[in-house]
Amino acid sequence: MVELTRTSALTGTGLRKVHWGRLASRAVIYAALTAGGLAMIFPFLWMLSTSFQSAGALLVPPPQLIPSPIELGNYAEIASAFPLWRFLLNSLGVAAVATTLQIATSAMAGYAFARLRFRGRDALFLLYIATLMVPLQVTILPLFVEMKYLGLVDSYGALVLPSIASAFGTFLLRQAFLGLPRELEEAAFMDGAGHLTVFRRIVLPLALPAIATLAVFSFVASWNSFLWPLIIVNSPDLMTLPVGLSNLQGRYATAWNLLMAGSTVAVVPILIVYVIGQKYVIRGVTLSGLKG
Amino acid sequence: MRPLSRALVAFAATAIVAGACTGATSSPSASTGDASPSGSAPSASSPAEPVTLTYFTFSAVPDHLADLDAIVQAFEQKNPNISIEVQTAAYADYFTKLQTQVASGSAPDTFELNYENSVSYANSGALLDLSPLAAADASFDPAVYYPKAYEVFQADGVQFGVPAHFSDVLLFYNKDLFDAAGVAYPDASWTWEDERAAAEKLTDKATGVWGDFQPIQFFEFYKVLAQNGGSFFNADKTASTFNDAKGVEAAEWLIGKLDKTMPSDAFGPDQDSALFKSGKLGMWHTGIWMFSALKDTPFTWDVSVEPGNVTKAHQFFANAVVASTATEHPAEAWAWLRFLTSSKEAVETRLAASWELPAVADQSLFGSYLSQTPPDNREAVFDALSNIVTPPVIEQQSQMQDIVTQALEKARLGQLSVQDALNEAATQVDALLQ
């Protein structure tokens, strides 16, 4: 200890200043990050807390973050009074199928836009990307009419079909494919491989991080999707979780504790997907999305 | 290649942001539906042929699905050839879905509309004229409905809906708090001044007790405006008049309560009901739909007709059930609508479940409803009907409601003076009238 102080005294005040300065700036950064983190997690904690409160306790001001007594019955009540598991399965099924198909179509389209040469390719790509500008609300009516003529209103098909082709996914994967070294593919072509082989054996495995990113985005988008499932599905048997949960809201009063119990159940699968895909999301975006 | 990619990245990023921004604000635009006012005569033919009718409703979830089911079963028993397929959505999402269905020509055969929204649906030609069906139905008498409720769903000689249920707004009060403060209970003779005096005596900030709570939004404003002798529009409905001296006084009556007798931090969802239920609120302007939720409070409470100022006025919320012009079964749809709104079975089911009030005229049917307590003064529900005002309606109803509510919010938060806020809203509402 004595040695240490002496050394630092010997090395002079300049160094010590730098040391303190760095410590201070680090403290500021940590404080800001902690505050940001708390602000982000607070709504989740609030949801969790509400889901364990009794209806009566919720109404006593001031609101309590730690429920007392802890009410476990909300989860049982919502599962029994309400086809929660059915909604959960619907959501999972729709999200899984939509994600798989979206990756398949995006990867193939992305490969075509990145590697095949044909007339008007870039113009076509630009046009396709431009559809990102059109919000869902604008296309929802024609889409509904389309489903009507296909006879798919109120079906699983209608829940999945509109999301299997994605301009965003195509863009993301095209950028990822462009970032791969062409030499590998050229070597494969030399050895007599066709586009299909190159696509399957070389491009896809190399672009796995980008594909994982897309999988997370696509799954989350499908999971959170509300407007389209609300409009296209009528029977309770086909409802996804967000639509089912919205039925818990009354016009004049809402049982918030039950709604929050349902919402907590709804968040769990997303958390799992994020934990698994987290590192790919960050790497994938930096790798492909923002490469100049 | 490089500049192109960079441009694309920037482009896509903007696209995503733009998409996200519009997502919050825009709603699907409803094009006008089939505009032919088809008065297709009731085809009483082939009653044996099985018919499925869809019925879309917002008032059944989350608490009254079983009650609706009971009414449906009673109907199907009497009409074995008709089966009713119920579709539900929460009120907040209902109209989004309905607009899409109507605009794409897949409207449900029968559905529910609140009075405020019914006008624009009727004007767009989406609603079947029920008059010929009613006229052809020998056993039907319009007098079965509460007259005012039947009339509001008429326009230009067309009966575009039948009243399903109604509700009004009363002054709820916590008797224990009144007793503790030594204040006389509200009665029909009360004016704003009496309410203000009582609220001041009831308010005790040290114990967190507030005297009064009245929401500050469109629906309260149009009512206090009427209580103050003002009117929302001029006579021929070409311009707003709610920003005149009477309107300003009415808005100031609401906003002047803030922090004096009314908490300024209780405007979130359900916060006012939490305050009342916890026994910390003396008076509360709210709807009779709160009766069942307040059944088990540990204190005693009652209701009174609302205090007036220049005159008395009560809000009147009526919901109609309607049939779509696109329905292939108008006669069956009429039979269902009639049963749903006025049959003995439906009326009894609704009353037993406190599922709003059926809009039927025969007061004797309400015996079981009136004998329930609390509140002791349940008659106030019907007393209020003697001076009701329906909300002002225009075609772009939801925009108008939002404009007025947002202006009042600006005044509430002190961002604008009451006069400036109302002027701003009047200009915007006038633009909607063009």
Interface residues (C-beta under 8 A of the other chain):
Chain A: L58 L59 V60 P61 D122 F125 L126 I129 A130 L132 M133 V134 P135 L136 Q137 V138 I140 L141 F144 V145 K148 V153 F168 F171 Q175 L178 L227 L230 I231 N234 S235 S246 N247 L248 Q249 G250 R251 Y252 A253 T254 A255 W256 G289 L290 K291 G292
Chain B: M1 R2 L4 S5 R6 L8 V9 F11 A12 T14 A15 I16 A18 G19 T22 G23 S26 S27 P28 S29 S31 T54 F58 S59 V61 P62 D63 Q87 T88 A89 A90 Y91 A92 D93 T96 K97 T100 Q101 A103 S104 G105 S106 G208 P269 D270 S273 A274 L275 K277 S278 K280 G287 W289 M290 A293
